[in-house]
């Protein structure tokens, strides 16, 4: 039962804070495959939920919270730079720097193609999960010591 609870917690945490879900999966006492799959499934659930609820949130924000903007401001310049970086870079940075909900909202502002967003985010989640699991298991990366040294 304890293993099932840990798996559920990994899935829930990975659906919104993906990097924290990876850390929890690596530090849990479960098998590598169960932790890996729980992390991927959590990311998949978060991506699907936030793609569909994110479009609702985005429409609410643009309808009620966005004021009339100046044409040239630092925000508009940042948005232009973000658009030049594109969906691929946003998807690449989402699991480790941004959270899944924030990355989805930014992606929805770049494109309305939900299938393209889903594929880019899923590839990114699989990449980052694989990278962290390989670093942890093959090279002995000790996340517990790293976290304690930071805090």
VENRARA-V519265 format. One record per run of one state. SS is the DSSP state (H for helix, E for strand, C for the rest). FROM is the first residue (numbers start at 1). LEN is the number of residues. Records with the same first field share a line. If there is no record, write none. Layout:
SS->FROM-LEN, FROM-LEN
This chain:
C->1-1, 15-3, 28-4, 66-8, 95-5, 111-3, 139-4, 151-1
H->2-13, 18-10, 32-34, 74-21, 100-11, 114-25, 143-8
